[in-house]
Amino acid sequence: MAGAAEERRLATVVESWQRRPVLIVGDAMLDEWRFAESERLCREAPAPVLTLRRRISAAGGAANTAVNVSALGGRAVLVAPVGADAAGDELHDCLDRAGVWDRTVNQHGRPTPVKRRMLAGNQILLREDSGEPDDALDDDGVARLLTALHCATEELRAASAGQPPTLVVCDYGLGALPRALRAWLVANRDRYATVALDAHDLADWRGLNPTVVTPSFAEATRLLARAAAGFGAGNRTSALGATAGDLHLDPAEPTDGPSEMVVGAAPGGAGERTPGTPHPTSGAPSADRPGPVTGPTGEPTPGEDRVALTGDGLSVTGTGVTVNAVAGEGVDRAVLAESRLAELHAHTGADVVAVTLDTEGAVVGGADGERRRSHSTPVPASHAVGAGDAYLAAMTLALAAEASLPTAAQLAQLAATITVSDTGTCVCRREDLLDALGAGAEETGHSTLVDPDELSALVAEHRRAGRSIVFTNGCFDVLHPGHVRYLTQARALGDLLIVAVNSDGSVRRLKGPDRPVNPVEDRTALLAALECVDHVVVFEEDSPARLIEAVRPDVYVKGGDYPPEMVPEAPLVRRLGGQVRTLGYVPDRSTSAIIDRIRAQSVAPTVSEGTGRPT
């Protein structure tokens, strides 16, 4: 990561996408994790005997993308078919806990797709999948999904003051996006400002013209192979540098849900390649190189169109796809992907293409030719499930917030990388992303104590970052639990809390000549130490009206049990477009009551020890 200024700049982008409306549509599934112990083999077969110790469920696929959007601070709405079954009920619970607006449509007779993983010692021993592309939606289910799409789009538009929402399409080939839904999304493309597409088969989405596509290396290879096949027979050269005779396309291509971002040995190869090093010579023969050559190669997740890159850079081989891709000796997947970005732009119509390379990071390119290479750290496969969803969510939010291509690529890779620290389905939280940027404790890089003269500029910066501002004021002479609870509740009403404190002279005019008990330096220091307080400012006047006009708070808060209409500053706040809220103090915890008790104890007679007489 760059210096502190760069970290603050990235943190500002993260703040700017707060509550940004995002509609996610596609294949939602349930991830089930079963953690077991094994100490012996069974007698019936050389297989471990497992004792189940723990089971957890998580949202998967499009549902996990929605969870990541919500966790990163966006306003996520999910439209997807979900079975009317126990797995569907668990998925609804996962969405509710994550704060996703659940607009899924129950489909009777069509099961919720589930991926069940059995682990022992954090090693995945097996995975059982349910839910197939053959489980097609009936006509009624398609009609209800189209209605849900329209309603969710209008709901988000209304929630964002008429601004068009962002759309994320997650098509993993499990049947949630039949032809009618794809046609509707293409026809209604102009209803969405930013459109992100993550699809196993990008060719199904011609005409969508997305803002960004995020294919894996396998998916990008498959799209280019099909495009090359479209050039026809004969000896004409395709965009890949191959002739039609070099291509073999198998229409029956397996799908495996979202990419799990794993690197291993290629089919026919031996051993593993260290990520970041050039690919050694491959053992995959070709028509112009019939002799066998030994050595391992890299590949994405097994089952996702097993793609292997040969060491001499001359061919890319996958299940049902063979393409001669003249790219030079010793080329790796990143170099090959970067050399084909222009074709990917042309065939997808996307402004941004991000080819993900599992634990080798990603290659990102803009339509104007700008390139960005990001890197990641190899992790066990059980740690990386859903990391692509975190990448997609952060990339989409950054582009929707009008971040530059390098910034969006950097934040997306960081979001994916910091989620892979443990076994389970990856979710990146906004707080974790800010902590990784060194902005968790003091997100804006500004001091908590600020001068009134610099307040306007500071507030303007917060506004540009899309933050909502809560403002309150008071003497805070003797800080007590009532104050702490009140300020904590106030902070929960927005993105940051500004506390204005009466100066010593102002307190004397309001409370009498014997107040304040504590000078303003002590009072502000204690307030600034509270986690819920973002900025503290001192004002000399008896009324905070001048500061309210400078801050123009979204929410103005006062303590007390009276209605907001009785707050003297209420007309001013409302005229400036803000809300007024009143929050009650903790009973018997007022500053005056505490001072009275202290004074009563200080004047009470004391008894001399041993005499029983007052002194």
N, C-alpha and C positions, 0 to 999 in steps of 0.2 A: 504494500500500500504506500501511496505517496505521503507527503507531509500532512501536518495538521490542517492546513488550509484546504487541501484536497479532500481530506476526510470530512471536513465541515461542509464542503460543497456537495459531496455525495449524500451526506445526512440531510441536507436541505431538500434534495430531490425526494428522499424517502418521506420526509414530512409533507412535501407538496402533493403526494398522491393520497393523503388521508381522505377517507370516505368517498373516493372516486368510484362512481357506479360502474360495475362490471357484470355483464350477463354471461354466464358459462353454460354451454349446451353441449351434450354429447353422451358418451358411454360412461355412466356412473357405475361403480362397483364397490363391493365391500372387501377390504383386506382383513383376513383373519390370521392371527399369529398364535401358534400353540408352542409353548416352551416346555420341553420335557427333559428328563434325565435318563441316561442309559448307562448301566453298569455291566451288562452281560448280553450275550447273543442268545437267541431262541434256539430250541432244539430242532424245530421244523425246517429251518433254513438259516444260512449265514446272514442273518439280519438282526439288528439291535432290538432289544426289548425296551420300550419307552414307557416312562411313567410321567404322565401329564402333571405339570406343576402350576402352570399359569396360562391363561388365554386372554388375549386382548383383540379388540376390533378397531378398525380405522377406516375412514373414507378412502376410496381408491379411484383411480382414473380421473374422469371429469370432476367427480366429487372432491377428490383431494386437491385438484387445481383450485376449486372454489374455496376449500378450507385454507389453502395457502394465500389466496387473494385476501380473505378476511383477516387471517393472522398478520398479514403484512400491512393492514390498515385500510384496505379497500372495502367497498360495500358490495359484497358478493351475492348474486342471485343465481341459483342453479335450476335449469330446466332440463329434465332427463326422465326417461322411463325407468321406473323402479317396480320390482315385483311386489305383489301383495303377499309377502311371506315374512318369515322371521328375520331373514337377512335384510330385507327392506326396512323392517322396523328398527334394526340396529343401525342401518345407514341413516335413517331419519334422526336418530338420537345423536349420531356423530355430527351431523350438520347443525343440529340445534345447539350442541355444546360449543361449536366453533363460531356461532353467530352468523351462519350463512342463512340467507333468506331461502327457505326450502319451497320451491315451486315445482317439485317433481310431480310426475303423473303416475299413479298406481296402474299397473297392468296386470289384470287377473289372468292366470294361466301362463304368464311369461316370467320365469324366475329372475331374481336379482343376480347378476353376475358376481361370483365370489372367487377369490384366490385364497386358498387355505395353505399356509406354510407350517410345516412341522420342523422344529429346531431342537437340537441338542448341543449344548455348549456353544451357542450362537452360530452353529453351522446348520444351514438349511439342508435337511435330509430329503425332503420331498415337498412337492407342491401339487395340490389338487385343485383343478379349476372347474367351475360350473358356469353355465351360461355360454351359449354358442351363437354365431351369426345366423344360424338357421332358426333361432327363436324370433321369428319376424313379428313386427308390430301389425296388429290387425287394422282395418280401416278406421275403426272408432278410436283406437289408440293414437294413430297418426293425426286424426282430426283434433283430439284433445291436446296433443303436443303442440300443434300449430296454434291453437288458441292460447295455450300457456306461453308460447314464445311472444305472441303479440301483446298479451296482457303484461308480461314481465318487462318487455321493452318500454311500454307506456308507463308502467309503475316506476321504473328507474328514471325515466325522463322527468316525471312529475317530482320525484324526490330530489332531483338535481336542477330544479328551477328551469326546466325546459331544455337543458343541454343534452345532446345525444350521448347515450352510454357507450361503453366499450364492450366489444363482443369477443369471446374466446370460444373457439370450436375445438372440441376434443373428440376426434373420430378415430377410435381404435378398432374399427371393423367388427363390433359386436352387435350391430343392428339398430343402434339408437338413432341413427341419422339416415333414414331411407331416402330415396330419390325425391319424394315430395318435400321433405324438410330441407334437403340441400337446395332444391329449386327455390323454396321460399326465402332462404337466407341469401342466395345470390340475387334474387329479385329485390330484396329489401336491404341491400348493402348500404344504401345511402342513409339508412336510419341509425347507423353506428359511426362514431367518429374514428375509433381505432379498432381494427379487427386482427386478431391473432389466430393462427391456424396450426394445430398440431394433429396431423393425420398420418396414419399408416400408408394410405394410398392418396397421395396428393393429386393424382390425375382425376380423382372424383370431384375435385373442387375447382375445375376450370370456370372462370368467370367471376369468382368471388373477389379477386383482386385484394388480397389481405394486406394489411400493413406489415405483418411479420409472419413468417413461417419458421417452424423449429424442427425440421426433420432430423432424425438420427442419420448416421452415415449410411446405414442400410436403406432407409427410406429414400434418401437423396439418390443413391445409386439406382434403386429400382425405377424412380421417376425418369432419370436420364436414360436408362436402358430402354424404357418404353418409348421415350421420345426418339431415340435412335432407331428403334424398330419402325417408327412411322415414316422413315425415309424410303422404305420399300426395299425390294430385292435388287440384286445387281452389285455393282462395285462402287456405289456412291458413298462418300464419307459423311458420317454423322457429326453432330456437335461434339461427340465424345472422341472423335478421331478414330471411330471404328466403322467397319462396313457392315451392311445388314447381315452378311453371312457370318459375322462374328457373334451374332446375338442368338441366344436361346431363351425364350420366355415361357415360363410355366404359368398358365392362368390360375392354377390352384395354389395360391400362395398362402402360407399359414400366417395367422396373426397371434399376437401374444400380449395384447394390452399395451399399456404405455411402457416405454423403454425403461429398463432397470439399470442402465449405465454401468455395464460390467465389461471387463476385458479379460480374455482367456486365450487358449490355444486355438488356432484355426483348424477346421476339418482337415484331417490328413497330416497335420503338423505335429511336432513333438515338443513338449516343454512350453515355457512361457517367455514372452518378451518383456523386458523391463520398460514400463511406460516412459516415454520421452526419448528413447533410443531409436535409431533407424531400424526398419524391419530387415531382418536377415533374409537370405534367399529362401523362397517358398518351395514347398514340395508339390505344389499344384501344377500338373502338366498342362500344356496348351497345344493348339494345333500346330503352331510354328516352333514349339519347343517340346518335342515328345519325350525327351529323356527325363527321368525323375531327378529332382533336386531336393536336397534335404534342408530342414530348418523350420522353425516355428514362425507364425505370423500372428497379427492381432485381429480380433473380431469383436463386434458388439455382442449383446446378449444372445445366448443360444436360443433358437426358436424364432428369432426375429429376422428371418431371411438371412441365415448365416452368411455373412459377407466376410471374405478374407482378402487382404491386399497382398499381392505377391511382392517379394523382395526387390525384384528388378523394376518394379513400377510399371510393368507393361500390361497387366490385366487385373481386373477386379472380378472375383468369383463369388456367387451367392447361390442360394437355393433357387434354381430355375432361371438364373440370370448370369450370363457370361459376357463381359464387355472388354474389348481391347481399348485401353485408355492410355495412349502413349503419353507418358508424363515424366520420363527420365529415370535414371538409375538411382536406387536408394531412397525413393520418395516414400514418405509416410502418409497416413490418412489425412492429416491436417493439410499437408501441401497439396494433395490431390483434391481435397474438398475446396480449398481456396482457388485452385485453378479452374474449378467448374462453377464458381458462384455466378458468373454471368449467365450461364445456361439455366441455372436454377431460378434466377430472377426472371428470365424470359419465359420459362415454362410455368411458373406459379403466378406471375404478375405481382409479386410481393415487393414492397419497398425495401424490406430488410429480410435477409435470409440468415438464419443461425443454424449451422450444421453442428449438432452435438456429437461429441466423440467420447462418450462415457467418461472414464477417469482421465482421459487426455484433454478434457476441457471442451472447447468449442471454437469454431471459426465463424465469424459474423461479418457480413458484408452488406453495404447499402447500395441502392440503385445507382448512386453517383460514383461508385467505384471505391468508396472508403472501406477499409478492411480493419478487422480487430481479431486478434488471436488471444484467447484466454486459456488458462491452465487450471488444473485441479490436482487433487492428491489421491492416489489409489487407496481404496478402502475395501473391506470385505463386502461381498455382494449383499449380505443381509443388512448392511448399513445404508445402502444406496437406493432402496426401493422408494420410488416417488420423488427422487431428487430432480428428475426432469420436470415434474409438476411445479416444484418450487422455482426452478429456472424460468419456466413459462410464465408463472404468475408475476415474478419480479420484472422480467423483460417487458411484459404487457403493461404493467403499471407505470414503469419508467417511460416507455414510449407514449403512453396516454398522457403523462405529465409533461410531454414535449421535451424530454431529456435528449441529449445528443446520443448518437449511436455508440461512441466509446463509453459514455456513462451508463447507458442501458445495458451494454454487454458486461461491463464491470460489475454492476449491481446484480445482474442475473447470475453470473458465475459465483459471486460471493454468497448469494442466497442459497444456491445449490450446494456449495462446498460446506457451509457451516451447519447444514442439516444432517450430515452423514457421520455424526460422532457416535451413534449407537444403533442397535438393531431396531427395526421398526419402519413404519411408513413415514417418510420425511415431511416435516412441516417447518417452514421458516417463519418465526415470529418477528414482528417489527422491532421489538426490543432487542432481540438477538442480533438483528442486522445493524441496528444502531450501536450496540455494544462492540460489534466487530469493527465498526468505523471509529471507535473511540469516542462515541457521542452519547453513550447511554446515560451517564450521570449528568452531563451538561451539554445537551444536544446542540445548542446554538453557538457555543464557544463564547458567550457573553457572561460577564460577571452577574451574580445574583443581585448585588446592590448597584443601583443605577441612579444617575442624576436626573432630575426633572428635565433638564435641557436636552438630554440624549434620548429621552423616552419616545418622542415622535418617530425618530429615525429607526429605533429598535422595533417599534410596533409595525412600521412599514415593512421591515424585513420579515417579520412574522407573517404579515398579511400575504406577502408574495409567496411564502412557503405554504400558504393555505391553512394556517393554524387559526383556530377559534380562540378568542381571548376572554378570560373571566377576570373581573376586576372587583376588588373589595377594599375597604378602608376602615381604619379604626386607630385607637390609641395603643392597644395591646401592651398595657403598662406592666401587668404581671401575667406572663404567659402561663396558661393552665390547660387542663385536659379539654375544657369546653372550647377553647380557641383551636386546639389541634383537631378536634373532631369537626368543627365548623369549617376550618380551612381545607381539610381533607375532602369534605363533601363539596365544597366550592370547586376544588380542582377537578373533581369528577364531572363537572358540567361543561368542560371544554378541554382544549389541548394544552393550555398553560394558564397559570394564575399569577396575576400581578397584585401585590398587596401595597397599598398606600398607607403610610404611617404618619400620624400627626406629629409635628415637631414639638419640642418641649414647651415653647411659648404657646402654641395652639392648645396643648393639653391643659396648661394653666388657665387659659381663658375659658375652656369648656368645663373643667373639673374642679377648679379652685386652686389657691396658691400653694397647697400642700401636695399637689400632683404635678408631674408624674413621680412615682416612687423610683423608677429606673430611668436613666437618661436615654435619649433616642439612640445613641450608639449601641447600648446594651439591648434595647428592644429590637432594633433592626438585625443585630447579629444573631439573636435567637430565632427570629423569623426566617432569616436566610438559611439557617441550618436545617429547617424542616424540609423533608423530601417533597412535600406537596406544593411548596412555594417555588416559583420560577424566578420572579423578580420582585425586589422590594425598593420602593421609592418614598422619600420623605417630602411632605408638603407643609408649607408654613401657614396657609390660610386655615380658617375654621371649616371651610367646605372644600370637598375634593372636586368641585365643578370644573376647575381649569384642567385638572388631570383627566377627568372624564371626557372632556372635549378633545383632548390630545389623543387619548387611547381609543375612543369610540368603541367600548367593549361590546362583545356579542352578548355577554351575560354580566349584569351587575348584581352583586350579592351583598346583602346585609344580614346581620344576626338579629334575631328577635322573633316573637310569636305573632306580631302584627301582620296584616295583609300588605302585599307589595304596594298598594295604592297609598299607604301612609308613609312610604319612604320619601323624604324630601327631594331626593335626586331623581325620582322615578320619571317625572315629565321630561327632564333633560335626556335621560338615557333612552327613552322611547322615541324622542324626537330624532335622536341620532341612529335609530334603527336597532337598538338593543333590547334585551329582555331584562326584567327585574325579578329577582328571587329573594325570598327571606328564609333563613335557616335558623332553627332554634338552638340555643345553647344547652349544654348539659346542666340540669338543675343543681343549684347550690354550688356552682363553680364560677360565679361572677368575680371580676377583679375587686369590686367594692367590698363584697362579702369576705374575700380573703384578706384584704387590708384591714377591715374591721376586726377580724379575729386576731390578727397579729397585734394590733394596737390594744385590744382588750387584754391579751396576755402580757403585754409589756407594762401595763399599769396595774395589774393585779398584785396584791401584797404577797410576798413570799414568806415562808415559815423558816425560822432559824433552826438548823439541825440540832436536835438534842434538847431544845428549850420549849418547842411548841409555841413560841411567841413570834408574831409577825415582825419583820425587819424593814 
